[in-house]
Amino acid sequence: MMTTDSTVRAEFIAGLRALARFLADNPKVPVPSYGETVSVHASGTEQEQHAAVDRVAELIGAPTSGGTHYQTARDFGPIAYRAIAISEQAINEYTAALSYQGAVTT
């Protein structure tokens, strides 16, 4: 979920800084080889989700891409910031696929 609540933002940013300091101070602690993505997920109707992603795209100066996952992203070196809207169809298909989990054995 997305929020611009100042308290939540301050806590999130403080956590990112604390993680960065910890990793800098502890060089033996491994990090992902290919970076990481911070994702914020839009909520509401599909139209509301797309509008939220469009607003983020404008704020971060990045294009959007369509499909079942409407999104925008901006890279900061190996770290990416992504806003995403997942279509109801994609969620339903994923849920349906999960319903078979464990039912098929070989």
Buried (B, 14 or more C-beta within 10 A) or exposed (E): EBEEEEEEEEEBEEEEEEEEEEEEEEEEEEEEEEEEEEEBBBEEEBEEBBBBBBBBBEEEEBEBEEEEEBBBBBEEEEBBBBBBBBBEEBEEEEEEEEEEEEEEEE
